[in-house]
Amino acid sequence: MAVVAERIVDGGILHLINLWLKAPVIGEDDNGVKKTVGGGKANGPHAARRRPPLLANCYLHILDRLWQRRHLKGKLQAHLVRYADDFVVLCRKM
C-alpha cells in the first residue's frame, strides 16, 4: 500500500484498494462447487498476484527507478523492456 500511496492521496480510494486486496478470491472446484481459493483475512504480501494487474504499473515504476539509479543498463549490459504489466530483462552477463 505504501507504493500505491505514493501515487494516490485520496484516503477513501486508498481504503477501497486495501479492502479490494484483502477480499477473498472465490473459485470453483471440478464439481462446480464455489469455494474460497485465496485472499480473505489470511492475505499475504503476494495478494496482488491473484488480482487483475491494475496495480502492476506502481511496482514497475519502482523497478524503472532502481534500474536507472543503479545504472544497471551499463553494469549488466542489459535492457529492461516493459509492456503493460510485464517486463523482460535482456542481458549479456550477470
C-alpha distances in whole Angstrom, upper triangle without the diagonal:
4,5,5,6,9,10,10,11,13,12,13,11,8,10,11,8,7,11,12,10,12,15,18,19,23,25,29,31,34,36,34,33,29,27,23,22,19,16,16,16,16,13,13,10,12,11,11,14,16,14,16,15,13,10,12,13,10,11,14,14,13,16,18,18,19,22,23,23,24,27,26,29,32,31,30,33,30,28,25,25,22,23,20,18,20,21,24,26,29,31,34,34,31
4,5,5,7,9,10,11,13,12,15,13,10,12,14,12,11,15,15,13,15,19,21,23,26,29,33,35,38,40,38,36,33,31,27,26,22,19,20,19,19,17,15,12,14,14,14,17,19,18,19,17,16,12,14,14,10,10,14,13,12,15,17,16,17,20,21,20,22,25,25,27,30,29,29,31,29,27,24,25,22,23,21,19,21,22,25,25,29,30,34,33,30
4,5,5,7,9,11,14,14,16,14,11,14,15,12,12,16,16,14,16,19,22,22,26,28,32,34,37,39,37,36,33,31,27,26,22,20,21,21,21,18,16,13,14,14,12,15,18,16,17,15,13,9,10,10,6,7,10,9,8,12,14,13,14,17,18,18,19,22,22,24,27,26,26,28,25,24,20,21,19,20,18,15,18,18,21,22,26,27,31,30,28
4,5,6,6,9,11,11,13,10,8,11,12,9,10,13,13,12,15,17,20,21,25,27,31,33,36,38,36,35,31,29,26,25,22,19,20,20,21,17,17,14,15,14,12,15,17,15,15,13,11,8,10,10,6,9,12,11,11,14,16,15,17,19,20,21,23,25,25,26,29,29,29,31,28,26,22,22,19,20,17,15,18,19,23,24,28,29,33,33,31
4,5,5,6,9,9,11,10,7,10,12,10,11,14,15,14,16,19,22,24,27,30,33,36,39,41,38,37,34,32,28,28,24,21,22,21,22,19,19,16,17,17,15,19,20,18,19,17,14,11,14,13,10,12,15,13,13,17,18,17,18,21,22,21,24,26,27,28,31,31,31,33,30,28,25,25,22,23,20,19,22,23,26,27,31,32,36,35,33
4,6,7,11,12,15,13,11,14,16,14,14,18,18,17,20,22,25,26,30,32,36,38,41,43,41,40,36,35,31,30,27,24,25,25,25,22,21,18,19,19,17,20,22,20,20,18,15,12,14,12,9,11,13,11,11,14,15,14,16,19,19,18,21,23,24,25,28,28,29,30,28,26,23,23,21,22,20,18,21,21,25,25,29,30,34,33,31
4,7,9,12,14,11,10,14,15,13,14,18,17,17,20,22,25,26,29,31,35,38,41,43,40,39,36,34,31,30,27,24,25,25,26,23,22,19,20,19,17,20,22,19,18,16,13,11,13,11,8,11,13,11,12,15,15,14,17,19,20,20,22,24,25,26,29,30,30,31,28,26,23,22,20,20,18,17,20,21,24,25,29,30,34,34,32
4,6,8,10,8,7,11,12,10,12,15,15,16,18,20,24,25,28,30,34,37,40,42,39,38,34,33,30,29,26,23,24,24,25,22,22,20,20,19,17,20,22,19,18,17,14,12,14,13,10,14,16,14,15,18,19,18,21,23,23,23,26,28,28,30,33,33,33,34,32,29,26,26,22,22,19,19,22,23,27,28,32,34,37,37,36
4,6,9,8,8,11,13,12,13,16,17,18,20,22,25,27,30,33,37,39,43,44,41,40,36,35,32,31,28,25,25,25,26,24,24,22,23,21,20,23,24,22,22,20,17,15,18,17,14,17,19,17,18,21,22,21,23,26,26,25,28,30,31,32,35,36,36,37,35,32,29,29,26,26,23,22,26,27,30,32,35,37,40,40,38
4,6,5,6,9,10,11,12,15,16,17,19,20,24,26,28,31,35,38,41,43,40,38,35,33,30,31,28,24,24,24,26,23,24,22,24,22,20,24,24,21,21,21,17,16,19,18,16,19,21,20,21,24,25,24,26,29,29,29,32,34,34,35,38,39,39,40,37,35,32,31,28,28,24,24,27,29,32,34,37,39,43,43,41
4,5,5,6,9,10,10,12,14,15,17,18,22,24,27,30,34,37,40,41,38,37,33,32,28,29,26,22,21,21,23,21,22,21,22,20,19,23,24,21,22,21,18,17,20,20,17,20,23,21,22,25,26,25,27,30,31,30,33,35,35,37,40,40,40,42,39,37,33,33,30,29,26,25,28,30,34,35,39,41,44,44,42
4,5,5,6,9,10,11,12,14,16,17,20,22,25,28,32,35,38,39,36,34,31,29,27,27,25,21,20,20,23,21,22,21,23,20,19,23,23,20,20,21,17,17,20,21,18,21,24,23,24,27,28,28,30,32,33,33,35,37,37,39,42,42,42,43,40,38,34,34,30,30,26,25,28,31,34,36,40,42,46,46,43
4,5,5,6,9,10,10,12,14,15,19,20,23,26,30,33,36,37,34,33,29,28,25,26,23,20,19,20,22,20,21,20,20,18,16,20,20,17,17,17,14,13,17,17,15,18,21,20,21,24,25,25,27,29,30,30,33,35,35,36,39,39,39,40,37,35,31,30,27,26,22,21,25,27,31,33,36,39,42,42,40
4,5,5,6,9,10,11,12,14,18,20,23,26,30,32,36,37,34,33,29,27,24,24,21,18,18,18,20,17,18,17,18,16,14,18,19,16,17,17,14,12,16,16,13,16,19,18,19,22,23,23,25,27,28,28,30,32,32,34,37,37,37,38,35,33,30,29,26,25,22,20,24,26,29,31,35,37,40,40,38
4,5,5,6,9,10,11,12,16,18,21,25,28,31,35,36,33,31,27,26,22,23,20,16,15,15,18,16,17,17,18,15,15,19,19,16,18,18,16,14,18,19,17,19,22,22,22,25,26,26,28,30,31,31,33,36,35,37,40,40,40,41,38,36,33,32,29,28,25,23,26,28,32,34,37,40,43,43,40
4,5,5,6,9,10,10,14,16,19,22,26,29,32,33,30,28,25,23,20,21,19,15,15,15,18,16,18,17,18,15,14,18,17,14,15,16,13,13,17,18,16,19,22,22,22,25,27,27,28,31,32,32,34,36,36,37,41,41,40,41,38,36,32,31,28,27,23,21,25,27,31,33,37,39,43,43,41
4,5,5,6,9,10,13,15,18,21,25,27,31,32,29,28,24,23,20,20,17,14,14,15,17,14,15,14,15,12,11,14,14,11,12,13,10,10,13,15,13,15,18,18,19,21,23,24,25,27,29,29,31,33,32,34,37,37,36,38,34,32,28,28,24,23,20,18,21,24,27,29,33,35,39,39,37
4,5,5,6,9,12,14,18,21,25,27,31,32,29,28,24,22,19,19,15,12,12,12,14,11,12,12,13,10,11,14,14,12,14,15,13,12,15,17,15,16,19,20,20,22,24,24,25,28,30,30,31,33,33,34,38,37,36,38,35,33,30,29,26,26,22,20,23,25,28,30,34,36,40,39,37
4,5,5,6,10,12,15,19,22,25,29,29,27,25,21,19,16,17,14,11,10,10,13,11,13,14,15,11,12,15,14,12,15,16,14,14,17,19,18,19,22,23,23,25,27,28,29,31,33,33,35,37,36,38,41,41,39,41,38,36,32,32,28,28,24,22,25,27,31,33,36,39,42,42,39
4,5,5,9,10,13,16,20,23,26,27,24,23,19,18,15,15,13,10,10,12,14,11,13,14,13,10,10,13,11,9,11,13,11,12,15,17,16,17,20,21,22,24,26,27,28,30,32,32,34,36,35,36,39,39,38,39,36,34,30,29,26,25,21,19,22,25,28,30,34,36,40,40,38
4,6,8,10,13,16,20,22,26,27,25,23,20,18,14,14,11,8,9,10,11,8,10,10,10,6,7,10,9,8,10,12,11,10,13,16,15,15,18,20,20,21,24,25,25,27,29,30,31,33,32,33,37,36,35,37,33,32,28,27,24,23,20,17,20,22,26,28,32,34,37,37,35
4,6,9,12,16,19,22,25,26,24,22,18,16,12,13,9,6,5,7,8,6,9,10,11,7,9,12,11,10,14,15,15,14,17,19,18,18,21,23,23,24,27,28,28,30,33,33,34,36,35,36,40,39,38,40,36,35,31,31,28,27,24,21,23,26,29,31,34,37,40,39,37
4,7,9,13,16,19,23,24,21,19,15,13,10,11,9,6,5,8,10,8,12,13,13,9,11,13,11,10,13,15,15,15,18,21,20,20,23,25,25,27,29,30,31,33,35,36,36,39,37,39,42,41,40,42,38,36,33,32,29,28,24,22,24,27,30,32,36,38,42,42,39
4,6,10,13,16,19,20,18,16,12,10,6,8,6,4,4,8,9,8,12,14,13,10,12,13,10,10,14,17,17,18,19,23,22,22,25,27,27,28,31,32,32,34,37,37,38,40,38,40,43,42,40,42,39,37,34,33,30,29,26,23,25,28,30,33,36,39,42,42,39
4,7,10,13,16,18,15,14,10,8,6,6,5,5,7,11,11,10,13,15,13,10,11,11,8,9,12,15,16,17,18,22,22,22,24,26,27,27,30,32,32,33,36,37,37,39,37,38,42,41,39,41,37,35,32,31,28,26,24,21,22,26,28,31,34,37,40,40,38
4,7,10,14,14,12,10,7,6,4,6,7,9,10,14,14,13,16,18,16,13,15,14,11,12,14,17,19,20,21,25,25,25,27,30,30,31,33,35,35,37,39,40,41,42,40,41,45,44,42,44,40,38,35,33,30,29,26,23,25,28,31,33,37,39,43,43,40
4,7,10,11,9,8,6,6,6,6,9,11,13,17,16,16,18,20,18,15,16,15,11,13,15,18,20,22,22,26,27,26,28,31,32,32,34,36,36,37,40,41,42,43,41,41,45,44,42,43,40,38,35,33,30,29,26,23,25,28,30,33,36,39,42,42,40
4,7,8,5,5,4,6,8,8,12,15,16,20,19,19,21,24,21,19,20,18,15,16,18,21,23,25,26,29,30,30,31,34,35,35,37,40,40,40,43,45,45,46,43,44,48,47,44,46,42,40,37,36,33,31,29,26,27,31,32,35,38,41,44,44,42
4,5,5,6,7,7,10,9,13,16,18,21,20,20,22,25,22,21,22,20,17,19,21,24,26,28,28,32,33,32,33,36,37,36,39,41,41,41,45,46,46,47,44,45,49,48,45,46,43,41,38,37,35,33,31,28,29,32,33,36,39,41,44,44,42
4,6,7,10,11,14,13,17,20,22,25,24,24,26,28,25,24,25,23,20,22,23,26,28,30,30,34,35,34,35,39,39,38,41,44,43,43,47,48,48,49,46,47,50,49,46,47,44,43,40,38,36,34,32,30,30,33,34,37,40,42,45,45,43
4,6,9,11,14,15,18,21,23,26,25,26,28,30,28,26,27,25,22,24,25,28,31,32,33,36,38,37,38,41,42,41,44,46,46,47,50,51,51,52,49,50,53,53,50,51,47,46,43,41,39,37,35,33,33,36,38,41,43,46,48,49,47
4,6,9,13,13,17,20,21,24,24,24,26,29,26,24,25,24,20,21,22,26,28,30,31,34,35,35,36,39,40,40,42,45,45,45,48,50,50,51,48,49,52,52,49,50,46,45,42,40,37,35,33,31,32,35,37,40,42,45,48,48,47
4,6,10,12,15,18,18,21,21,22,25,27,25,23,24,23,20,21,23,26,28,30,31,34,35,35,36,39,40,40,42,44,44,45,48,50,50,51,48,49,53,52,49,51,47,46,43,41,38,36,34,31,33,36,38,41,43,46,49,49,47
4,7,9,12,14,15,18,19,19,22,24,22,20,21,20,17,18,20,23,25,26,28,31,32,31,33,36,37,37,39,42,42,42,45,47,47,48,46,47,50,50,47,49,45,43,40,39,36,34,31,29,30,33,36,39,41,44,47,47,45
4,6,9,11,12,15,15,16,18,21,20,17,19,19,15,17,19,22,24,25,26,30,30,30,32,35,35,35,38,40,40,41,44,45,45,47,44,45,49,48,46,47,44,42,39,38,35,33,31,28,29,32,34,37,40,43,46,46,43
4,6,8,8,12,11,12,15,18,16,14,16,16,12,14,17,20,21,22,24,27,27,27,29,32,32,32,35,37,36,38,41,41,42,44,41,43,46,45,43,45,41,40,37,35,33,31,29,26,27,30,32,35,38,40,44,43,41
4,7,9,12,11,11,13,16,14,12,14,13,10,12,15,18,20,21,21,25,25,24,27,29,29,29,32,34,34,35,38,39,39,41,38,40,43,42,40,41,38,37,34,33,30,29,27,23,24,27,29,32,35,37,40,40,37
4,7,9,8,7,10,12,11,8,11,11,8,10,14,16,18,18,19,23,23,21,24,27,26,27,30,31,31,32,35,36,36,38,36,37,41,40,37,39,36,35,32,31,28,27,25,22,23,25,28,30,33,35,38,38,35
4,7,6,5,8,10,10,7,10,11,8,10,13,16,17,16,18,21,21,20,23,25,25,26,29,30,30,31,34,35,35,37,35,37,40,39,37,39,36,35,31,31,28,27,24,21,23,25,28,30,34,36,39,38,36
4,5,6,9,12,12,10,13,14,12,13,16,19,19,19,20,24,23,22,25,27,27,28,31,32,32,34,37,37,37,40,38,40,43,42,40,42,39,38,34,34,31,30,27,24,26,29,31,33,37,39,42,42,39
4,5,9,12,13,11,14,16,15,15,19,21,21,20,22,25,24,23,26,28,27,29,32,32,32,34,37,37,37,40,38,40,43,42,41,43,40,39,36,35,33,32,30,26,28,30,33,35,38,40,43,42,39
4,6,10,11,10,13,15,14,15,19,21,21,20,22,25,23,22,25,27,26,27,31,31,31,33,36,35,35,38,36,39,42,40,39,41,38,37,34,34,32,31,29,26,27,29,31,33,36,38,41,40,37
4,7,8,6,10,11,10,12,16,17,18,16,18,21,20,19,22,24,23,24,27,28,27,29,32,32,32,35,33,35,38,37,36,38,35,34,30,30,28,28,25,22,23,25,28,29,33,35,38,37,34
4,5,6,9,10,11,13,16,17,18,16,17,20,18,17,20,22,20,21,25,25,24,27,29,29,29,32,30,32,35,34,32,35,32,31,28,28,26,26,24,21,22,23,25,27,30,32,35,34,31
4,6,8,9,11,12,15,15,16,14,14,17,15,13,16,18,17,18,21,22,21,23,26,26,26,28,27,29,32,30,29,32,29,28,25,25,23,24,22,18,19,20,23,24,27,29,32,31,28
4,5,6,8,10,13,12,14,12,12,15,15,12,15,18,17,17,20,21,21,22,25,26,26,28,26,28,31,30,28,30,27,26,23,23,21,21,19,16,16,18,20,22,25,27,30,29,26
4,5,6,7,11,11,12,11,12,15,15,13,16,19,18,19,22,23,23,25,27,28,28,30,29,30,34,33,31,33,30,28,25,25,22,22,19,16,17,19,22,24,28,30,33,32,30
4,5,5,8,8,9,8,8,12,11,11,13,16,16,16,19,21,21,22,25,26,26,28,26,28,31,31,29,31,27,26,22,21,19,18,16,12,14,16,19,22,25,27,31,31,28
4,6,8,8,10,10,9,13,13,12,14,17,17,17,19,22,21,22,25,26,27,28,26,27,31,30,28,29,26,24,21,20,18,17,15,11,12,15,17,20,23,26,29,29,27
4,7,9,11,11,12,15,16,15,17,20,20,20,23,25,25,26,29,30,30,32,30,31,34,34,31,33,29,28,24,23,20,19,17,14,15,18,20,23,26,29,32,32,30
4,6,8,9,10,13,14,14,16,18,19,20,22,24,25,26,28,29,30,32,30,31,34,34,32,33,30,28,24,23,20,18,15,12,14,18,21,24,27,30,33,34,32
4,6,8,9,12,13,14,15,17,19,19,21,23,24,25,27,29,30,31,29,30,33,33,31,32,29,26,23,21,17,15,12,10,13,16,19,22,26,29,32,33,31
4,6,5,8,10,10,11,14,16,16,17,20,21,21,23,25,26,27,25,26,30,30,28,29,25,23,19,17,14,12,9,6,9,13,16,19,23,26,29,30,29
4,6,7,9,11,12,13,15,16,17,19,21,22,24,25,27,28,27,27,31,31,30,31,27,24,20,19,15,14,10,8,12,15,19,21,25,28,32,32,31
4,6,6,7,9,10,12,13,15,16,18,19,21,22,24,25,24,25,29,29,28,29,25,23,19,18,15,14,11,9,12,14,18,20,24,26,30,30,29
4,5,5,6,9,10,11,12,15,16,16,19,20,21,22,21,22,25,26,24,25,22,19,16,15,11,11,8,5,8,10,14,16,20,23,26,27,25
4,5,5,6,9,10,10,12,14,15,16,18,20,21,20,20,24,24,23,24,21,18,14,13,10,10,8,6,9,10,14,16,20,22,26,27,25
4,6,5,7,9,10,11,13,15,16,17,19,20,20,21,24,25,24,25,22,20,16,16,13,14,11,10,12,13,17,18,22,24,27,28,26
4,5,5,7,9,10,11,13,15,16,17,19,17,19,22,22,21,23,20,18,14,15,12,13,12,9,11,11,14,16,19,21,25,25,23
4,5,5,6,9,10,10,12,14,15,16,15,16,20,20,19,20,17,14,11,11,8,10,10,8,8,8,11,13,16,18,22,22,21
4,5,5,6,9,10,11,12,14,15,15,16,19,20,20,21,18,15,12,12,10,12,11,10,12,11,14,15,18,20,23,24,22
4,5,5,6,8,10,10,12,14,14,15,18,19,18,20,17,16,13,14,13,15,15,13,13,13,15,15,18,20,23,23,21
4,5,5,6,9,10,11,12,11,12,16,16,15,17,14,12,9,11,10,13,14,12,12,10,12,11,15,16,19,19,17
4,6,5,6,9,10,11,10,11,14,15,15,16,13,11,8,10,9,12,13,13,12,10,12,12,14,16,19,19,18
4,5,5,6,8,10,11,12,15,15,16,17,15,14,11,14,13,16,16,16,16,14,16,15,17,18,21,21,19
4,5,5,6,8,8,11,13,13,13,15,14,13,11,14,14,17,18,17,16,14,15,13,16,16,19,18,16
4,6,6,6,5,7,10,10,10,12,10,9,8,11,12,16,17,17,15,12,13,11,13,13,16,15,14
4,6,5,7,8,10,11,12,13,12,11,10,13,14,17,19,19,18,15,15,13,15,15,18,18,17
4,5,8,10,11,11,13,15,14,14,13,16,17,21,22,21,20,18,18,16,18,17,20,19,18
4,5,9,9,8,10,13,12,13,13,16,18,21,23,22,21,18,18,15,16,15,17,16,14
4,6,6,6,9,10,10,11,11,15,17,21,23,22,21,17,17,14,15,13,15,14,14
4,5,5,6,7,7,8,9,13,15,19,21,20,18,15,14,11,11,10,12,11,10
4,6,6,5,5,6,8,11,14,18,20,20,18,14,13,10,10,9,10,11,11
4,6,5,7,9,11,15,18,21,24,24,22,18,16,13,12,10,11,11,12
4,6,8,11,13,16,19,23,25,25,22,19,17,13,13,10,10,9,9
4,5,9,11,14,17,21,24,23,20,16,14,10,9,6,7,6,6
4,7,10,13,17,20,23,23,20,17,14,10,8,6,6,7,9
4,7,10,13,16,20,19,17,13,10,7,5,4,6,8,9
4,6,10,13,16,17,14,10,8,6,5,6,9,11,12
4,7,10,13,13,11,7,6,5,7,9,12,14,14
4,7,10,11,8,5,5,6,8,11,15,17,17
4,7,7,6,4,7,9,11,14,18,20,20
4,6,5,6,9,12,14,17,21,23,23
4,6,8,11,15,17,21,24,26,25
4,7,11,14,17,20,24,25,24
4,7,10,13,17,20,22,21
4,7,10,13,17,18,17
4,6,10,13,15,15
4,6,10,11,11
4,7,9,11
4,6,7
4,7
4
